[in-house]
């Protein structure tokens, strides 16, 4: 019985640690516009605690890249041990 409980605890710990490594990189939105420029809006939060306002909108990312016609929009969340970075990446003309 002790071995089964140890196995269950080890399996749960393994699942919790593996969930931090999952990354999806499919486009959030896309159109038929050509891809010539890239714009990015991002914010890094230490210890996953975000303070203050941050504009991570599609419009802000497009303005940062000088984009007027949007082709794709990607949203990324990259987690490290001590920080998390949220990003919006826009491509287009």
GIRAPE-V83485 format. One record per helix or strand. SS is the DSSP state (H for helix, E for strand). FROM is the first residue (numbers start at 0). LEN is the number of residues. If there is no record, write none. Layout:
# GIRAPE-V83485
ss & from & len
SS & FROM & LEN
SS & FROM & LEN
This chain:
# GIRAPE-V83485
ss & from & len
H & 1 & 20
E & 28 & 2
E & 36 & 10
H & 57 & 8
E & 69 & 10
E & 82 & 10
